[in-house]
Amino acid sequence: MAEKKDSYLLSRIEDACAKNFEPRFFDFYDETLQRKIKDTIKHYGVPYLFFGGHPEAQRKMLCIYPDYIFEEDLEWPIFGIDFAKPVPIDHRNVLGELMHMGITRESIGDIDVGEDNVQVIANKRLQDFFLVNFNKVSGRSIKPRFKNWTEIVTVEKNFKRMSLVVASNRIDGIINKIWGFSRQDSLTYIKQGRVRVNYEEISKNDFRVNPKDVISVRGKGKAMIVDMDIRTKKGNIRMEVDKYI
């Protein structure tokens, strides 16, 4: 299903490249899909830009535009929502609330959960819907403030530093240590295509992870390997991991 959806998107992008008469804005895409899109557009040689609301954004909106338009003149159909954290919540709580409201993932950019505030970046077409319907997260009331795309700021990511000891740098043994599920669950998630390293899907459970690699498990979260120290006396590996919360 995902491959069919991606193929349809890429065909729309090809059409926009062939009929490049005015700026065409698409949805927000993760790093993996951004790479596929770049590979498609490069064959046409048309100007394009990815932008997610601020320089550090990971999920980004695509714009394909004619060469007589300057990128700084583009008016991005993006807006931001900012609200105080009502309770200790994480990215999954906010995303779950949005999905429960019937909003598609492609319509939402980054969800930045800071120390005291949360910032959601979204497609402008949803603004009226959010004004009426977005008033709670995890059962707690919120008072969202809406911002133009030029007012969106970079929010420092919250993470938990973890010290782990693993038998090896294999992906299956590492993800179950980070997220606390069983080794069998690790194998299942890999088989289901839910595990990515540096935004590329991993299909082999013996894939080797290295320092600075970014690991994500769909439905669980994201983490970065900060360091992999020398082996312990028992031959295990000591690791430092930043788990995003």
N, C-alpha and C positions, 0 to 999 in steps of 0.2 A: 504493500500500500504506500509506504514512504517513497519507494523508488518511482512509482507511478506519479505521485504528487510532485516529486522533484522534476521529473521529465516534463510535466505540464508547465511548471514554473519556467524551466529553461527554454521551452518553446515560446512562451510569452516574452521572455527576454530577447530571444532571437528576433521576434517580430518587432520589438521596440528598437532594436539595433538597425533593422532594415528600414524602419519608418521613423527615423530620428529627426523629427521636425520641431519638437518641443520637449521640455523636460518631462520625463516619465518617472514617477516615484513608485516604488514597490514597498513591500513590507520589511520587517526586521528579520535578519537571518543570523544563525550562529556561524562560528568560524569555519566549520566543515562545509556548509553550504556556500559561504562566501568564496571559498576556494573553487568550488564547482562553477560558480557564476563567473569568476574571473577567467577561468579556462574557456568558457563559452564566449565571453565578450571579446577576448583578445583576437579572435579570428575576424572580427568586424572592424577593429581599430577605431571605435567610437569612444568619445569621452564618457567616463562614468565615475561615480564617487560613492563610497560607503561612509555613512555618518550615523552615530548612535546617540547624539545629544550632547556628548562631551568627549574629550580626547581619549579617555581611558575606557570608554564603553566597549563591550565585547559583542553584544548583539547590535547589528547595524542595519539601517535602512539603506536601500539601493536607489540611486538616481542615475538614469541614462539621459544625457542631454546633448544638444547640438554644439558644435565647436565654436559657434559665434557667441555663446553664453559663457561668462566667467563663473567658476565654481563659487566664488564669494558672493555672487548675486542670487544664488539659489535660495528659495524660501522653503525651508523644510516643513512638511506637514507633520510636525512632531510637537508634543507638549509634555510637560512634566507635572507630576502630582507629588506633593510633599506633605507628610503628616508625622506627628509625634508618635513614637512607639508606645502603644497603650499597655503592652505587657512584653515580657521577653519573647519575641518572635523571631523567626528566621525567614530566609528567602522562600522556603517551601510553604510556609503559612500564607504569605502574601500571594504567591502564585496559585495556591490551591483556592483561595478566595476568588481570584479572578477567573479561574477555570469554572468554578461553581456558578459564576455569573454568566457563563456561556461565551466568554471572550476567547478567541483563538490565540495560540501562542505566538503566531506570526505578527499579531497586532501589537504585541508588547515587546519593548526593548529590554534594557537592563532593569533589574529590580535591585536597588542599592540599599542595603540595610546597614545603617550606621549605628553609632553608639546610642543616640537619642532619637534620631529621625529615620524615616524611610522615604526613598525617592523612587517613584515608578515612572518610566518613560514609555510613552504610548503614541500610537498613530492618532493624528488630529481628528480623524473621522469619529473617534470614540468619545470625544470630549463631552458632548451633550449627554451621552449615556452615563458617563462617569459622574457628571454633575448631579444626576438624579439618583443613581443607584449605588455609588461607592461610598458607603458610610460606616462600614465595620470590617474588622479583620479578627479572626479567631473569636468571634462572638462579642468583641469589645468595640464600642463606638469610636470613630475617628473623625477628625475635622480636617479634611484635605484642603490644601491650598494649591491652586492651579497656576502653572507657570508657562509662559511662552518658551519656545525652544531656545531662544537666546538667553534665557534666565536659568537654564539647567546648569547645575554645577557638578563637578567631580566629587563623589563621595568615597572617602577612604573605606576600603573593604574591611569587614570584621572577620577575623579568623582566630582559630584556637591552635596554638603551637602544641604539637604532640611529639613525644619521644617514644619510639617503638623499637622493638627488637624482632626481627623477622629471620626466617631460616635462609632466605635467598632474596634476590631482587625480582623474582617472578611476580607477574601482575596478580595472579590468583591469590597468592599468599599475602600480598600487600593490601589489596582492597578489603579483605575480610578483617584485617587488623585495624584499618582506618575506620571502617563503618560498623564493626562489631557483629558481622553476621558469619554464618558457618562457611567452611571451605566449599561445601556442596552448593551453597547459595552463590558463591563466587563463580563457580563453573557454570551455573545456570544463567547468571547475568551476562557472562561472556558469550555463551551460546545464543542468548536472545539478542545480542547486538547492543546491549545497554552500556557497555564499557568503552570509553575512549581515552586515549593517551595523546596529548597535544592535539586534541580535536579530531583525531583519526580513529575510526572504529577498530577495536581489537577483536580478533576472532580466535586467537590461540591463547590458551591458559598459561603457556610457558613464556609468553612475551616478557622481555627484560626491561625493567624500568631504570632510569638514570636520574641523577640529580637535576633539578630544575624542570623535570617533566611535570605536566599538568594532567591530573587524572580526574575523570568525571564518570559517575555512575548515574544513569538516568533514573530519577526518582529518589536518589539518595543525596547527591550533592557533588561538590568539587573540592579537590585538594592539590597542593603542590609539594613535591619532594624538595625540601630545602637542602638536605645534606644526607649522604650515606657514608657513615663512618667506617673505620676498619672493623674487621670481624672481632667478635668477642672470643674469649678463651674456648668457648664451646663451638666456635665456628659460625655463630650467627652474625647478622648485620644490624648495627645500631643506626636508626634513621631519625631525622628530624622532619616533621611534616606540618605544613600549614593547612588546616582543614577550615574551609570557608563556612561561616555560619550566618 
